[in-house]
Amino acid sequence: MTELPNEIFQEWMHSFEEDTNGITVYRPIEYDFPRARGRGGIEFRPDGVFIDWEIGPSDASRGINGHWEIEGPGRVRVSFEGNVRPPRILEILQIDAGILKVRQLPASS
Protein backbone atom coordinates (compact mmCIF):
# COMPACT_ATOMS: atom_id res chain seq x y z
CA MET A 1 0.00 0.00 0.00
CA THR A 2 1.70 3.18 -1.18
CA GLU A 3 -1.37 5.36 -0.69
CA LEU A 4 -4.39 5.10 1.53
CA PRO A 5 -7.55 3.52 0.14
CA ASN A 6 -10.62 5.77 -0.10
CA GLU A 7 -12.48 3.63 2.46
CA ILE A 8 -10.21 4.90 5.24
CA PHE A 9 -11.37 8.52 4.91
CA GLN A 10 -14.10 8.59 7.52
CA GLU A 11 -14.59 8.60 11.27
CA TRP A 12 -13.88 5.22 12.83
CA MET A 13 -15.04 4.25 16.32
CA HIS A 14 -13.12 1.77 18.46
CA SER A 15 -14.84 -1.59 18.56
CA PHE A 16 -12.90 -2.72 21.64
CA GLU A 17 -15.02 -5.87 21.94
CA GLU A 18 -13.26 -7.16 18.81
CA ASP A 19 -9.64 -6.31 19.77
CA THR A 20 -7.30 -9.29 19.89
CA ASN A 21 -3.56 -9.87 20.33
CA GLY A 22 -2.49 -6.23 20.01
CA ILE A 23 -4.78 -5.57 17.04
CA THR A 24 -7.16 -2.63 17.44
CA VAL A 25 -10.46 -2.84 15.58
CA TYR A 26 -12.47 0.14 14.36
CA ARG A 27 -15.88 0.32 12.73
CA PRO A 28 -17.62 3.20 10.90
CA ILE A 29 -19.44 5.60 13.21
CA GLU A 30 -22.84 4.40 11.96
CA TYR A 31 -22.09 0.76 12.93
CA ASP A 32 -24.57 -0.80 15.36
CA PHE A 33 -22.26 -1.04 18.39
CA PRO A 34 -23.20 -2.72 21.66
CA ARG A 35 -23.93 -0.23 24.42
CA ALA A 36 -20.89 1.30 26.09
CA ARG A 37 -20.22 4.25 28.38
CA GLY A 38 -18.23 5.89 25.63
CA ARG A 39 -16.09 5.10 22.63
CA GLY A 40 -12.94 6.63 21.34
CA GLY A 41 -12.03 6.57 17.70
CA ILE A 42 -9.90 7.93 14.91
CA GLU A 43 -10.54 9.88 11.75
CA PHE A 44 -8.49 10.14 8.58
CA ARG A 45 -9.13 13.00 6.16
CA PRO A 46 -7.78 13.12 2.59
CA ASP A 47 -5.90 16.38 3.24
CA GLY A 48 -3.59 14.73 5.81
CA VAL A 49 -5.60 15.67 8.90
CA PHE A 50 -5.88 12.99 11.57
CA ILE A 51 -8.18 13.27 14.58
CA ASP A 52 -7.84 11.06 17.64
CA TRP A 53 -11.30 10.97 19.21
CA GLU A 54 -10.95 10.33 22.93
CA ILE A 55 -13.59 9.80 25.56
CA GLY A 56 -13.87 13.03 27.52
CA PRO A 57 -15.68 13.98 30.70
CA SER A 58 -19.33 12.89 30.72
CA ASP A 59 -18.46 10.19 28.14
CA ALA A 60 -18.62 12.61 25.20
CA SER A 61 -15.93 12.38 22.52
CA ARG A 62 -13.45 15.18 21.94
CA GLY A 63 -10.91 15.39 19.16
CA ILE A 64 -7.14 15.73 19.41
CA ASN A 65 -5.84 17.17 16.11
CA GLY A 66 -2.92 15.68 14.28
CA HIS A 67 -1.57 14.77 10.87
CA TRP A 68 -0.96 11.52 9.02
CA GLU A 69 1.58 10.62 6.35
CA ILE A 70 2.54 7.37 4.65
CA GLU A 71 5.50 5.84 6.50
CA GLY A 72 5.94 2.84 4.21
CA PRO A 73 3.92 0.00 2.73
CA GLY A 74 0.87 -0.49 4.95
CA ARG A 75 2.12 1.97 7.56
CA VAL A 76 0.93 5.45 8.47
CA ARG A 77 2.81 7.83 10.75
CA VAL A 78 0.60 9.97 12.99
CA SER A 79 1.86 13.06 14.78
CA PHE A 80 -0.02 15.58 16.90
CA GLU A 81 -0.11 19.36 16.93
CA GLY A 82 1.91 20.85 19.75
CA ASN A 83 3.27 17.37 20.55
CA VAL A 84 0.32 16.80 22.90
CA ARG A 85 0.83 13.09 22.25
CA PRO A 86 3.86 11.17 21.08
CA PRO A 87 3.93 10.23 17.38
CA ARG A 88 3.00 6.68 16.47
CA ILE A 89 2.88 4.32 13.54
CA LEU A 90 -0.35 2.58 12.59
CA GLU A 91 0.20 -0.63 10.67
CA ILE A 92 -2.92 -1.19 8.58
CA LEU A 93 -3.77 -4.89 8.65
CA GLN A 94 -7.27 -4.77 7.12
CA ILE A 95 -9.39 -2.03 5.60
CA ASP A 96 -12.69 -2.02 3.78
CA ALA A 97 -15.88 0.01 4.08
CA GLY A 98 -16.95 -1.83 7.24
CA ILE A 99 -13.80 -2.49 9.25
CA LEU A 100 -10.34 -1.13 9.98
CA LYS A 101 -7.79 -3.24 11.83
CA VAL A 102 -4.49 -1.70 12.92
CA ARG A 103 -1.50 -2.50 15.06
CA GLN A 104 -0.02 0.49 16.86
CA LEU A 105 3.76 0.73 16.84
CA PRO A 106 6.01 3.26 18.57
CA ALA A 107 7.56 5.93 16.35
CA SER A 108 10.84 7.67 16.81
CA SER A 109 10.41 11.44 16.72
TIMI-2910 file (N, C-alpha, C, CB; in pm, 1 decimal, decimal comma, always signed):
<rs>
+----------+----------+----------+----------+----------+----------+----------+----------+----------+----------+----------+----------+------+
!      n_x !      n_y !      n_z !     ca_x !     ca_y !     ca_z !      c_x !      c_y !      c_z !     cb_x !     cb_y !     cb_z ! resn !
+----------+----------+----------+----------+----------+----------+----------+----------+----------+----------+----------+----------+------+
!    +85,7 !   -116,8 !     +0,0 !     +0,0 !     +0,0 !     +0,0 !    +90,6 !   +123,6 !     +0,0 !    -97,7 !     -0,5 !   +123,4 !  Met !
!    +89,7 !   +196,5 !   -108,7 !   +170,3 !   +318,0 !   -117,7 !    +84,7 !   +442,8 !    -99,0 !   +242,5 !   +324,0 !   -252,1 !  Thr !
!    -45,7 !   +427,6 !   -101,7 !   -137,5 !   +536,3 !    -69,4 !   -254,9 !   +476,6 !     +5,2 !   -184,7 !   +612,6 !   -197,8 !  Glu !
!   -327,2 !   +561,3 !    +73,3 !   -438,9 !   +510,3 !   +153,0 !   -561,1 !   +487,4 !    +65,9 !   -472,8 !   +607,3 !   +266,9 !  Leu !
!   -632,7 !   +377,2 !    +89,3 !   -755,4 !   +352,2 !    +13,7 !   -865,4 !   +450,4 !    +55,0 !   -803,0 !   +207,0 !    +34,6 !  Pro !
!   -953,4 !   +481,3 !    -37,0 !  -1061,9 !   +577,3 !     -9,8 !  -1148,6 !   +537,9 !   +109,7 !  -1149,7 !   +591,5 !   -132,4 !  Asn !
!  -1162,8 !   +409,6 !   +135,0 !  -1248,4 !   +363,4 !   +245,7 !  -1201,8 !   +415,4 !   +381,8 !  -1252,1 !   +211,2 !   +248,4 !  Glu !
!  -1074,4 !   +448,4 !   +393,2 !  -1021,3 !   +489,7 !   +523,8 !  -1064,6 !   +630,7 !   +563,8 !   -870,0 !   +482,3 !   +522,2 !  Ile !
!  -1106,7 !   +711,3 !   +465,1 !  -1136,7 !   +851,9 !   +491,3 !  -1277,4 !   +870,0 !   +548,1 !  -1121,5 !   +933,6 !   +363,5 !  Phe !
!  -1285,5 !   +844,8 !   +677,5 !  -1409,6 !   +859,0 !   +752,3 !  -1375,8 !   +855,5 !   +900,9 !  -1512,4 !   +746,7 !   +714,7 !  Gln !
!  -1478,0 !   +870,7 !   +982,9 !  -1459,4 !   +859,8 !  +1126,7 !  -1481,7 !   +714,9 !  +1167,0 !  -1555,6 !   +955,2 !  +1203,7 !  Glu !
!  -1385,0 !   +660,6 !  +1237,6 !  -1388,5 !   +522,0 !  +1282,9 !  -1398,4 !   +519,0 !  +1434,9 !  -1263,0 !   +444,4 !  +1234,4 !  Trp !
!  -1489,5 !   +438,2 !  +1486,9 !  -1504,2 !   +424,8 !  +1631,6 !  -1442,2 !   +292,1 !  +1675,2 !  -1654,6 !   +433,0 !  +1674,0 !  Met !
!  -1381,4 !   +295,0 !  +1793,2 !  -1312,2 !   +177,4 !  +1846,2 !  -1413,0 !    +69,5 !  +1884,8 !  -1225,2 !   +215,6 !  +1968,0 !  His !
!  -1399,7 !    -44,0 !  +1823,9 !  -1483,7 !   -159,3 !  +1855,7 !  -1403,4 !   -250,8 !  +1948,4 !  -1529,5 !   -235,5 !  +1724,9 !  Ser !
!  -1381,0 !   -204,7 !  +2071,2 !  -1290,1 !   -271,9 !  +2163,6 !  -1329,8 !   -416,2 !  +2192,4 !  -1283,4 !   -195,5 !  +2292,6 !  Phe !
!  -1456,3 !   -448,2 !  +2172,1 !  -1501,8 !   -586,6 !  +2194,5 !  -1434,3 !   -683,6 !  +2096,9 !  -1655,4 !   -595,7 !  +2179,8 !  Glu !
!  -1385,9 !   -631,3 !  +1984,2 !  -1326,0 !   -716,0 !  +1880,9 !  -1172,8 !   -715,0 !  +1882,3 !  -1374,6 !   -672,0 !  +1745,5 !  Glu !
!  -1110,5 !   -635,4 !  +1969,9 !   -964,3 !   -630,5 !  +1977,0 !   -908,1 !   -766,8 !  +2016,3 !   -918,4 !   -523,0 !  +2077,5 !  Asp !
!   -797,0 !   -804,8 !  +1953,4 !   -729,5 !   -929,3 !  +1989,5 !   -579,9 !   -916,5 !  +1964,1 !   -787,7 !  -1048,4 !  +1910,1 !  Thr !
!   -500,8 !   -972,6 !  +2052,3 !   -355,6 !   -987,2 !  +2033,4 !   -287,4 !   -860,9 !  +1980,9 !   -328,3 !  -1100,7 !  +1938,3 !  Asn !
!   -314,0 !   -747,8 !  +2041,1 !   -249,1 !   -623,3 !  +2001,1 !   -304,5 !   -560,2 !  +1875,3 !   -105,6 !   -647,2 !  +1982,4 !  Gly !
!   -413,5 !   -613,3 !  +1823,2 !   -478,4 !   -557,2 !  +1704,3 !   -600,2 !   -477,2 !  +1749,9 !   -519,8 !   -670,3 !  +1602,6 !  Ile !
!   -605,3 !   -351,0 !  +1709,0 !   -716,0 !   -262,6 !  +1744,2 !   -813,9 !   -258,8 !  +1628,1 !   -665,4 !   -119,3 !  +1779,0 !  Thr !
!   -941,1 !   -276,9 !  +1659,7 !  -1045,7 !   -284,4 !  +1557,7 !  -1133,5 !   -159,7 !  +1565,6 !  -1131,4 !   -413,0 !  +1575,3 !  Val !
!  -1159,8 !   -101,9 !  +1448,7 !  -1247,1 !    +14,3 !  +1436,1 !  -1358,6 !    -18,0 !  +1337,4 !  -1167,1 !   +139,7 !  +1390,3 !  Tyr !
!  -1472,3 !    +43,9 !  +1361,4 !  -1588,3 !    +31,8 !  +1272,7 !  -1636,8 !   +172,3 !  +1237,8 !  -1703,0 !    -52,5 !  +1339,6 !  Arg !
!  -1706,7 !   +187,1 !  +1124,4 !  -1761,8 !   +319,6 !  +1090,5 !  -1855,3 !   +368,8 !  +1200,6 !  -1837,4 !   +314,4 !   +955,3 !  Pro !
!  -1865,5 !   +499,2 !  +1213,0 !  -1943,6 !   +560,3 !  +1321,0 !  -2089,8 !   +515,1 !  +1319,9 !  -1937,1 !   +712,0 !  +1310,3 !  Ile !
!  -2143,6 !   +481,7 !  +1202,7 !  -2284,1 !   +440,5 !  +1196,3 !  -2305,1 !   +291,3 !  +1226,2 !  -2339,8 !   +472,5 !  +1059,4 !  Glu !
!  -2199,5 !   +218,6 !  +1258,2 !  -2208,7 !    +76,2 !  +1293,1 !  -2297,4 !    +58,6 !  +1416,7 !  -2067,0 !    +16,4 !  +1318,7 !  Tyr !
!  -2368,5 !    -51,3 !  +1424,0 !  -2457,3 !    -80,3 !  +1535,9 !  -2376,5 !   -144,0 !  +1649,8 !  -2573,7 !   -174,0 !  +1491,3 !  Asp !
!  -2311,1 !    -58,5 !  +1728,6 !  -2226,5 !   -104,4 !  +1838,5 !  -2310,7 !   -149,8 !  +1957,5 !  -2130,1 !     +6,7 !  +1881,6 !  Phe !
!  -2256,3 !   -243,1 !  +2036,5 !  -2320,1 !   -272,1 !  +2165,6 !  -2310,3 !   -146,9 !  +2254,0 !  -2252,6 !   -396,6 !  +2235,9 !  Pro !
!  -2395,5 !   -137,9 !  +2350,8 !  -2393,4 !    -22,7 !  +2441,8 !  -2260,6 !    -16,4 !  +2515,1 !  -2509,8 !    -30,3 !  +2542,9 !  Arg !
!  -2213,4 !   +105,9 !  +2534,5 !  -2089,1 !   +130,0 !  +2608,7 !  -2097,6 !   +269,0 !  +2670,1 !  -1962,4 !   +116,8 !  +2515,8 !  Ala !
!  -2020,5 !   +292,5 !  +2772,6 !  -2022,3 !   +424,7 !  +2838,2 !  -1965,6 !   +532,0 !  +2749,0 !  -1944,4 !   +421,0 !  +2968,5 !  Arg !
!  -1883,1 !   +495,1 !  +2656,6 !  -1822,9 !   +589,1 !  +2563,2 !  -1726,6 !   +514,4 !  +2472,1 !  -1750,2 !   +703,3 !  +2638,3 !  Gly !
!  -1701,4 !   +571,7 !  +2357,7 !  -1609,2 !   +509,5 !  +2262,9 !  -1516,7 !   +614,5 !  +2205,1 !  -1685,8 !   +437,4 !  +2150,3 !  Arg !
!  -1390,5 !   +580,2 !  +2203,5 !  -1293,7 !   +663,2 !  +2133,9 !  -1293,9 !   +624,0 !  +1987,3 !  -1151,8 !   +648,8 !  +2195,6 !  Gly !
!  -1212,7 !   +690,3 !  +1910,6 !  -1203,2 !   +657,0 !  +1769,5 !  -1094,0 !   +737,1 !  +1702,0 !  -1335,7 !   +680,8 !  +1700,4 !  Gly !
!  -1086,9 !   +720,5 !  +1572,1 !   -990,0 !   +793,5 !  +1491,2 !  -1057,4 !   +838,4 !  +1362,6 !   -864,8 !   +706,2 !  +1460,8 !  Ile !
!  -1000,1 !   +939,1 !  +1301,7 !  -1054,4 !   +987,9 !  +1174,9 !   -939,1 !  +1027,6 !  +1083,3 !  -1150,9 !  +1108,4 !  +1197,6 !  Glu !
!   -944,0 !   +976,7 !   +961,6 !   -849,5 !  +1014,4 !   +857,7 !   -922,0 !  +1104,5 !   +758,7 !   -789,3 !   +888,7 !   +786,7 !  Phe !
!   -857,2 !  +1213,6 !   +719,3 !   -912,8 !  +1300,3 !   +615,6 !   -814,1 !  +1303,6 !   +498,4 !   -940,5 !  +1445,5 !   +671,0 !  Arg !
!   -866,0 !  +1316,3 !   +376,9 !   -778,4 !  +1311,5 !   +258,5 !   -668,9 !  +1417,1 !   +256,1 !   -860,6 !  +1326,0 !   +135,6 !  Pro !
!   -688,9 !  +1529,4 !   +325,6 !   -590,0 !  +1637,7 !   +323,6 !   -476,3 !  +1619,1 !   +423,6 !   -658,2 !  +1768,4 !   +350,7 !  Asp !
!   -466,4 !  +1501,0 !   +486,0 !   -359,1 !  +1473,4 !   +580,7 !   -394,4 !  +1499,0 !   +725,1 !   -241,7 !  +1553,7 !   +546,1 !  Gly !
!   -516,5 !  +1544,3 !   +751,9 !   -560,2 !  +1567,2 !   +889,6 !   -596,4 !  +1432,8 !   +952,8 !   -681,8 !  +1665,7 !   +894,6 !  Val !
!   -554,4 !  +1416,1 !  +1077,8 !   -587,8 !  +1299,1 !  +1157,4 !   -647,9 !  +1350,5 !  +1286,7 !   -462,2 !  +1207,6 !  +1183,7 !  Phe !
!   -756,4 !  +1289,9 !  +1330,5 !   -817,8 !  +1327,4 !  +1458,2 !   -826,7 !  +1202,5 !  +1544,7 !   -959,6 !  +1391,9 !  +1437,4 !  Ile !
!   -775,2 !  +1213,9 !  +1665,6 !   -784,5 !  +1106,1 !  +1763,9 !   -901,4 !  +1141,5 !  +1855,2 !   -648,9 !  +1087,7 !  +1845,7 !  Asp !
!  -1010,9 !  +1070,7 !  +1840,0 !  -1129,9 !  +1096,5 !  +1920,7 !  -1116,0 !  +1020,8 !  +2051,4 !  -1260,3 !  +1054,9 !  +1845,4 !  Trp !
!  -1107,3 !  +1094,7 !  +2161,0 !  -1095,4 !  +1032,7 !  +2292,6 !  -1224,2 !  +1052,8 !  +2370,9 !   -975,3 !  +1090,8 !  +2370,2 !  Glu !
!  -1241,3 !   +968,4 !  +2470,4 !  -1358,7 !   +980,4 !  +2556,4 !  -1328,2 !  +1088,1 !  +2659,8 !  -1395,0 !   +843,0 !  +2625,2 !  Ile !
!  -1408,5 !  +1192,3 !  +2660,0 !  -1387,4 !  +1303,1 !  +2752,3 !  -1477,3 !  +1290,5 !  +2873,9 !  -1412,1 !  +1436,0 !  +2682,5 !  Gly !
!  -1477,5 !  +1396,3 !  +2955,4 !  -1568,2 !  +1397,6 !  +3069,9 !  -1712,8 !  +1380,0 !  +3022,9 !  -1552,9 !  +1529,1 !  +3149,9 !  Pro !
!  -1791,7 !  +1318,8 !  +3101,0 !  -1933,0 !  +1289,0 !  +3071,7 !  -1948,5 !  +1197,4 !  +2950,9 !  -2010,1 !  +1418,5 !  +3047,6 !  Ser !
!  -1843,8 !  +1120,4 !  +2919,2 !  -1846,2 !  +1018,6 !  +2814,2 !  -1862,7 !  +1072,8 !  +2672,7 !  -1955,7 !   +923,4 !  +2841,5 !  Asp !
!  -1854,5 !  +1202,9 !  +2654,8 !  -1862,2 !  +1261,1 !  +2520,5 !  -1724,0 !  +1255,7 !  +2456,0 !  -1915,2 !  +1408,2 !  +2525,7 !  Ala !
!  -1720,0 !  +1241,9 !  +2324,1 !  -1592,9 !  +1237,6 !  +2252,2 !  -1540,2 !  +1378,0 !  +2228,0 !  -1608,6 !  +1163,3 !  +2119,1 !  Ser !
!  -1408,5 !  +1392,5 !  +2232,4 !  -1345,3 !  +1517,9 !  +2194,4 !  -1223,2 !  +1483,1 !  +2110,0 !  -1306,0 !  +1603,9 !  +2320,5 !  Arg !
!  -1195,5 !  +1568,5 !  +2012,3 !  -1091,1 !  +1538,8 !  +1915,8 !   -957,2 !  +1601,5 !  +1949,5 !  -1133,5 !  +1583,7 !  +1781,5 !  Gly !
!   -850,8 !  +1524,6 !  +1929,7 !   -713,8 !  +1572,8 !  +1940,8 !   -659,9 !  +1578,0 !  +1797,9 !   -624,7 !  +1480,0 !  +2035,3 !  Ile !
!   -625,3 !  +1697,4 !  +1750,9 !   -584,5 !  +1716,6 !  +1611,2 !   -441,4 !  +1672,9 !  +1586,3 !   -600,2 !  +1861,8 !  +1571,8 !  Asn !
!   -423,8 !  +1611,5 !  +1470,0 !   -292,0 !  +1567,8 !  +1428,5 !   -284,6 !  +1559,0 !  +1277,0 !   -257,6 !  +1433,3 !  +1491,7 !  Gly !
!   -180,0 !  +1493,2 !  +1229,8 !   -157,0 !  +1476,8 !  +1086,5 !   -111,9 !  +1333,7 !  +1059,3 !    -51,4 !  +1578,9 !  +1034,7 !  His !
!   -144,6 !  +1284,1 !   +942,5 !    -96,3 !  +1152,2 !   +902,1 !    -12,3 !  +1167,3 !   +775,9 !   -214,9 !  +1053,4 !   +878,6 !  Trp !
!    +80,9 !  +1071,8 !   +758,0 !   +158,4 !  +1061,9 !   +635,0 !   +199,0 !   +915,7 !   +617,6 !   +284,2 !  +1156,6 !   +638,2 !  Glu !
!   +213,5 !   +874,5 !   +494,1 !   +254,5 !   +737,0 !   +465,4 !   +397,7 !   +718,6 !   +515,9 !   +243,8 !   +704,9 !   +311,5 !  Ile !
!   +418,2 !   +615,3 !   +594,4 !   +550,0 !   +584,2 !   +650,1 !   +619,8 !   +477,6 !   +565,6 !   +537,1 !   +536,6 !   +796,7 !  Glu !
!   +542,9 !   +393,7 !   +502,1 !   +594,4 !   +283,6 !   +420,9 !   +476,9 !   +196,4 !   +383,2 !   +704,2 !   +201,2 !   +496,8 !  Gly !
!   +502,3 !    +86,9 !   +314,1 !   +391,7 !     -0,4 !   +273,1 !   +306,3 !    -45,3 !   +392,5 !   +446,5 !   -123,2 !   +199,6 !  Pro !
!   +179,5 !     -9,3 !   +390,1 !    +86,9 !    -49,5 !   +495,3 !   +106,1 !    +20,4 !   +628,1 !    +97,8 !   -193,5 !   +516,4 !  Gly !
!   +185,7 !   +127,6 !   +630,1 !   +212,0 !   +197,3 !   +756,3 !   +188,5 !   +346,7 !   +741,6 !   +355,3 !   +171,2 !   +803,5 !  Arg !
!   +123,9 !   +402,3 !   +844,0 !    +92,7 !   +545,0 !   +847,3 !   +152,3 !   +603,4 !   +974,7 !    -62,0 !   +570,1 !   +840,5 !  Val !
!   +225,6 !   +712,0 !   +959,4 !   +281,3 !   +783,4 !  +1075,4 !   +182,8 !   +892,2 !  +1116,1 !   +422,8 !   +844,9 !  +1043,0 !  Arg !
!   +151,0 !   +897,6 !  +1244,2 !    +59,8 !   +996,8 !  +1299,3 !   +136,6 !  +1082,7 !  +1398,3 !    -63,3 !   +929,5 !  +1367,1 !  Val !
!   +125,8 !  +1213,6 !  +1382,4 !   +185,9 !  +1306,3 !  +1477,9 !    +79,2 !  +1407,9 !  +1517,9 !   +312,7 !  +1377,5 !  +1417,4 !  Ser !
!   +100,5 !  +1470,4 !  +1634,4 !     -2,3 !  +1557,9 !  +1690,4 !    +48,0 !  +1700,0 !  +1704,9 !    -49,1 !  +1505,7 !  +1825,1 !  Phe !
!    -43,3 !  +1794,1 !  +1681,8 !    -11,1 !  +1936,1 !  +1692,7 !    +33,5 !  +1969,0 !  +1834,3 !   -131,9 !  +2022,8 !  +1653,1 !  Glu !
!   +140,2 !  +2046,0 !  +1844,2 !   +190,6 !  +2085,1 !  +1974,9 !   +248,8 !  +1970,4 !  +2054,2 !    +82,3 !  +2148,3 !  +2053,2 !  Gly !
!   +272,3 !  +1856,7 !  +1988,6 !   +326,7 !  +1737,4 !  +2055,2 !   +247,8 !  +1699,5 !  +2180,4 !   +472,6 !  +1760,4 !  +2092,1 !  Asn !
!   +115,5 !  +1715,6 !  +2175,1 !    +31,6 !  +1680,4 !  +2290,5 !    +30,5 !  +1529,7 !  +2315,9 !   -111,6 !  +1730,1 !  +2268,8 !  Val !
!    +68,4 !  +1454,5 !  +2213,7 !    +82,8 !  +1309,2 !  +2225,2 !   +206,6 !  +1268,6 !  +2146,2 !    -45,7 !  +1233,6 !  +2173,0 !  Arg !
!   +270,0 !  +1160,3 !  +2186,0 !   +385,6 !  +1116,5 !  +2107,9 !   +341,4 !  +1064,9 !  +1970,2 !   +463,5 !  +1006,8 !  +2184,1 !  Pro !
!   +428,0 !  +1078,1 !  +1869,6 !   +392,8 !  +1023,3 !  +1738,2 !   +382,8 !   +872,0 !  +1746,6 !   +496,8 !  +1064,4 !  +1631,3 !  Pro !
!   +312,9 !   +813,8 !  +1650,8 !   +299,6 !   +668,2 !  +1646,7 !   +283,5 !   +622,3 !  +1502,6 !   +179,7 !   +621,1 !  +1732,3 !  Arg !
!   +305,7 !   +496,1 !  +1484,0 !   +288,4 !   +432,3 !  +1353,6 !   +167,6 !   +340,1 !  +1363,5 !   +417,5 !   +353,2 !  +1309,6 !  Ile !
!    +77,9 !   +351,1 !  +1267,6 !    -35,0 !   +258,3 !  +1258,5 !     -8,4 !   +165,3 !  +1141,2 !   -172,1 !   +334,4 !  +1241,3 !  Leu !
!     +5,0 !    +38,1 !  +1171,1 !    +20,3 !    -63,2 !  +1067,0 !   -119,6 !   -109,3 !  +1027,8 !   +109,5 !   -184,2 !  +1115,8 !  Glu !
!   -157,1 !    -85,5 !   +904,3 !   -291,5 !   -119,4 !   +858,0 !   -293,8 !   -265,6 !   +815,8 !   -335,5 !    -27,2 !   +740,4 !  Ile !
!   -370,2 !   -344,6 !   +889,6 !   -377,2 !   -488,6 !   +865,1 !   -495,5 !   -525,8 !   +777,4 !   -385,5 !   -563,5 !   +996,2 !  Leu !
!   -606,0 !   -451,2 !   +792,2 !   -726,6 !   -477,0 !   +711,7 !   -804,9 !   -348,2 !   +699,8 !   -815,0 !   -589,7 !   +774,8 !  Gln !
!   -855,2 !   -321,0 !   +581,1 !   -938,5 !   -202,8 !   +559,5 !  -1037,9 !   -232,9 !   +449,4 !   -852,5 !    -78,5 !   +523,8 !  Ile !
!  -1163,3 !   -206,4 !   +478,6 !  -1268,8 !   -202,4 !   +377,7 !  -1375,8 !   -108,9 !   +432,8 !  -1327,1 !   -347,4 !   +345,5 !  Asp !
!  -1486,7 !    -96,2 !   +366,5 !  -1588,3 !     +1,4 !   +407,7 !  -1644,3 !    -25,8 !   +547,3 !  -1701,7 !     +2,2 !   +307,6 !  Ala !
!  -1632,3 !   -149,0 !   +597,7 !  -1695,3 !   -182,9 !   +724,5 !  -1602,8 !   -209,5 !   +840,9 !  -1777,8 !   -299,0 !   +705,4 !  Gly !
!  -1470,9 !   -216,2 !   +815,8 !  -1379,7 !   -249,0 !   +925,2 !  -1240,0 !   -195,2 !   +896,2 !  -1374,7 !   -401,3 !   +947,8 !  Ile !
!  -1173,4 !   -153,8 !  +1003,5 !  -1034,0 !   -112,6 !   +998,2 !   -963,4 !   -180,9 !  +1112,8 !  -1018,3 !    +42,9 !  +1005,5 !  Leu !
!   -859,1 !   -257,2 !  +1080,4 !   -779,2 !   -324,0 !  +1182,9 !   -637,0 !   -270,2 !  +1174,2 !   -781,9 !   -480,0 !  +1165,5 !  Lys !
!   -584,8 !   -225,5 !  +1289,0 !   -449,4 !   -170,4 !  +1292,0 !   -371,2 !   -226,3 !  +1410,4 !   -453,9 !    -16,8 !  +1298,9 !  Val !
!   -241,2 !   -221,3 !  +1395,7 !   -150,4 !   -250,5 !  +1506,5 !    -73,9 !   -120,9 !  +1530,3 !    -52,5 !   -373,9 !  +1475,0 !  Arg !
!    -71,8 !    -75,8 !  +1653,8 !     -2,0 !    +49,3 !  +1686,3 !   +142,0 !    +17,5 !  +1723,7 !    -73,4 !   +125,6 !  +1802,4 !  Gln !
!   +233,6 !    +90,4 !  +1659,8 !   +376,5 !    +72,7 !  +1683,6 !   +434,8 !   +205,2 !  +1732,7 !   +449,5 !    +23,9 !  +1554,1 !  Leu !
!   +538,2 !   +201,2 !  +1815,8 !   +601,0 !   +326,2 !  +1857,0 !   +673,5 !   +389,4 !  +1738,4 !   +699,0 !   +302,2 !  +1974,1 !  Pro !
!   +685,4 !   +519,1 !  +1741,6 !   +755,6 !   +592,5 !  +1634,6 !   +866,0 !   +674,7 !  +1698,5 !   +657,2 !   +684,8 !  +1552,9 !  Ala !
!   +980,2 !   +676,5 !  +1634,7 !  +1083,7 !   +767,2 !  +1681,2 !  +1047,3 !   +906,4 !  +1633,0 !  +1225,5 !   +724,3 !  +1630,5 !  Ser !
!  +1079,1 !  +1009,1 !  +1709,4 !  +1041,0 !  +1144,5 !  +1671,6 !  +1130,9 !  +1190,3 !  +1563,4 !  +1046,1 !  +1240,5 !  +1789,6 !  Ser !
+----------+----------+----------+----------+----------+----------+----------+----------+----------+----------+----------+----------+------+
</rs>
